[in-house]
Amino acid sequence: MINVGFLSFGWFSAAPGSRVRTAADLMQDTIALAEAAEDAGMDGAWIRIHHFEQNTSSPFPLLAAMGARTERVELGTGVINMRYENPLYMAEAAATADLIAGGRLQLGVSRGSPEPAADGPGEFGYPLPVGTSPADDAAERIARFRRAISGEGVALPGPRAHVRAGERLPIQPQSPGLADRIWYGAGGEESARRVGALGMNLMSSTLVEGGSGEPLGVIQSRQIDAYREAWAEAGHAGTPRVSISRSIMPIIDDTTAAYFGTTMERDRMGANRDQVGQIDNFVATFGKTYVGDLDKIEAELREDEAVQSADTVLVTIPNQLGADFNRTTFDAFTELRSRLAGAHTGPAPASAIRQ
């Protein structure tokens, strides 16, 4: 593990104990989370994107604000459902936010996950074309988005366009290097192979396709291996990046003990372990929660094959407890990173990743 970041699910609600009670609270607190992560020496501030729910849904204004208030941390999404997106408008918005952030965006995209709307993309004006699968529809949108942020001409010029004969108009603005910082949220080995072949970075969450009964880290490690093999076979330059997500609850004081003590008791009783279940018509393994003092968590993470293989670990956080509470646990995450990785130099510059 080289980098550690947080992944906020971005929930807001008026439930008892919530310190993020409104959408306005969520926006301000998410910006504060990014500042807290940077202050603690973490490497990344990532947000989950879902529509028709009480959480973060339109990432680019929020990422731009996070970028304007920080200087160093990577700013990511985990993940954007591309079936909701106009690829060219998204390319403009992404480049704008990346320029504000000084080239720190790390954009995770995918075909999406189960959601409350019967046909959310259709309501957004993007009904699924007849004969096209959701995965194919998302793949086409991702491909066009990647071409646009790479500077490729995408629009036929009109009579007033200032381009050479035969050229098309590219979107503006362009943010150099953004095309190398696109990640895909893959659910299993086959999708990971496709990501490697296409030359995107790999995101793998706290659940992975497969129900063999093996630990999540073992299944996920095979997924990572398949991805890297496909990357090499495709002949892409540079070293691809891999992130995995983990639920980590460090108990470091009376407050964290009060919040996470119940999970610790479940852990002592053997009830906190990886689970096999069904989601979106496939069987998946869901990861356990790492809970306890830092020595205990460190020892368990050392046994997690995927943690040892990935370069980035994104820790899912209880965002409704607010930025002040999470700031305390961020110190614990940076300490775990130091223990697991030794000397730490922070995120590699985007320009260096492909060299």
Disulfide bonds with the S-S distance in Angstrom:
none
